[in-house]
Amino acid sequence: MTNRMYDDTVTWNPFKGCEWDCTYCVPSFQRLAKMQKCEDCKSYTPHTHRERLDRIPKGGDMLFVCSSGDICFCDHECTWSIICAIKDDPRTVLFQTKSPAFWSLFIPGLPENVLLGITLETNRDEGYEKISKAPPPVARWTAFYRLNWPRKAVTIEPVMDFDLGVFSERIIDLRPEVVWIGYNSTRYAAPIPEPPAWKVNALIYELRQAEIEVRPKDLRGLEIPND
């Protein structure tokens, strides 16, 4: 299945589910749940689909693994099975989480095609507990920074209001291959504190000045110059 969030990307979900209860995600997975036959998929309860381990879809330049959940809730045995299944895939293989410390155990066994991603909506911790049960942004960034892995990516979506100097420096310090950024695109989601367009534009400028590839997503008509 192709992915709407990332261009030329195919998704594969041998594991699904999440327990972060992010306010901006709830309307989205509730809508998608109506189309699911699996009861755990309907409730977004973390669970595995081991029958999919030998059914990796073809196509695309990137394979986004466990896009319908956060892999940090996957048991270790299944995680190793997933890693073994993708080790020879010629594409870039993206994993994304809000708990990057999860990867500490698996770093020695990761193949070179793996791109480890983090969702980082802001640099601000204050009030974040009202948005999500995920680790606060500062702790999340720190854990990701300490991960000894050369290939990293950052998704700033939905972007929340941030401190420009602090946020740009922290992202640059991660040395990501790519940064995706966009506003909340989920209809009927609970409101979140969002930055003005000028600040998003300035952040993108700072990252590109640091020679980081930035791929804009839903920016609500904000015109961003090409790299």
N, C-alpha and C positions, 0 to 999 in steps of 0.2 A: 504494500500500500504506500502511495506517495504521501508526503507530509506537507500540509499547508504552511507550516511555520518556517520551514527551511527548504530553499530551492534545491531542486535536483537531488532530493533525499528520499530514500525508501525506508519505511519503518518496519520493525520486526519486534513482536511482543511475546516472547516466551515467559515473561513475567509481567503482571499488571497490578495496579493498585497503589494507594498512597494513604498515609494517615496524617498528613500535615494540615488538612482542613483549611487550606488557603481560601479566603473569602472570594477572591477573584476567580478561582477555579470551579467552585461549587456549581454555578449555573451551567458551565460547559459540560462537566461530566454527568450532570443530571439529565441534560438533553441527550447526550450520547448513550446514556444507560438504557434509554427506551429501545434502542436498536440492538441490544445485547441479548443473547440467549443464556449465557452463563450467569448464574445468580451472583457470584462473586464479582463478575465484571459490572453487573448492574449496580452493586453497592460500592464499588471501587475498593473492596476489601483486598489487601495484598494476597496474591496467590500466583501459582505457577501454571503454565500450560506446557508441560514437558513434551507433549506430542508435537510441538512446533520446533523443537531443538534441531531437527534434521530437515526443516522446511524453511530455509532462509530465502527470502525473495530476491530476485535478480533486479538489475537495473540501477540507475542513478550513480552518482559519484560518491555518495555518502550513505552509509547504513546507520540509521538512528535506532539503537537498541533500547527496548523498554520505554518507548516514548509515551505509553499510556500508563504512567506511574512513576514512582521514584525507586530506583533499583536498590537503594539503601535498605528497603524493607524486604528484600529477597534473601532467602536463607543462603548460607555460604556454599553448600553443596551445589545448589542450582546455579549460583553465580559462577562457580568454577566450570560447570558444564557449559554455560553460555560463553565464557572466555575460550574454552576449548573449541567450541563450534565456530567462532569467528576468527581464529588465529591465522588462518590462511586466506582470508577474504582479501581480494585485491583493493577493495575500496577503503576509504577512511571510515572507521567505525566509531560513532559517537555514543558515549554514555553521558547522561546528565543527571545531576543530583543536587539536593539542597543540604546534603550531609557528606561533604567530601572526605571526612575522616574515615568513612566506610571503606575507602579504597586502600587504606594503609596496609591491610593484610594481603591485598591482591597485587600490589605493585610489582613484586618480583616475577609474577607469572604473566604479566600483560604483554601482548605482542606489540610490535612497533606500529601497527596500523591503528592503534587505539588513540582517540582524541577524548580526553577527559574534560567534561563540561560542568560548569556550575551555573545555577540560576542565582543572580545577585541583583536584586531590584534597586538597591540603595546602599549607602554607607551608614545610614542612621538606624540605630537600635531602638531609640525612643518610640514607643507606640507600636512597635512591630508585632508585639504579642497579640494585638487586636486584629492583626491581618492574618497571621499564620502561627502554627505550632512548630514550624521549622526552626533550626538553630538561628539565633540572631545574626544579622548581616556581618558584624565584626568577627564573631567567632567562626562563621562560615568562611569568610575571606582568609582568616588566619590559618585554618585547617587546610584550605586549598593552596595557600602560599607555601606551606610546609611540605606538601606532597612532592616527593622527588620523582617527578615525571615531566619529560620535556615537551609533551604535546598537550596544551590546554586551550580551552575555549570558555568564553563568558557569554551568557544570555542575560541581557538587562530587559526583561519583559515579564510582567508589565513594569515599565520604569516608574519608580516612585521618586518623590522629591529628594534631592541629595545636595551635598556640599561639593561644589564643582571641583575645587582644588584637591580636596581629600579623595573624592571618588575617582577622579582621573588618575591621580598618582597610584592609588591602590590597584587599579586595573592595569596600568602600565607595569607595575612591579610584578604582576603575574606573568607577564610576557606571553599573552595568549596568541594563538595563531589567527583567531578570528573573534570578533565581538558582534553579536546580534543585539539590536536594540529596537524597542517599539513600545508604544502605549498599550494599555489594556484594550484588547479587541473583543472581550467577552461581553455580550449584551446582558443587561439586567444584573451585572455583578455589583456587589456592594462597593460604594465609593472608596477610593484610596487617595492619599495625598500625592498629587502629580506635579511634576516640574513644568514651568512655562517652556514654550517652544525655544526661546532663545538659549535657555540653559542646556537643553538637549542638543541643540546645534553646536554650542560651545564645547560640550563633552565630546561629541563626534570629531570636532576639529582637533581637540587636544590629543585624542587617541590616534588620529591619522597623522598628526605631526610626529608622533612617536613611531610611525611606520607600522601601525597595527591595522589590519584589515577590518573595516567596519561595514557590516551589512544591515542597512536599515530595514525595518519591518513595517508595522502599521504606525506611521508617524502623523496620521490625520492631516495629510496635505502639506506637511512641512517639507519644503524643498531642500534637499541636501545635495551639494555639488558632488560630482563623481570624484573618485580617488585621483 
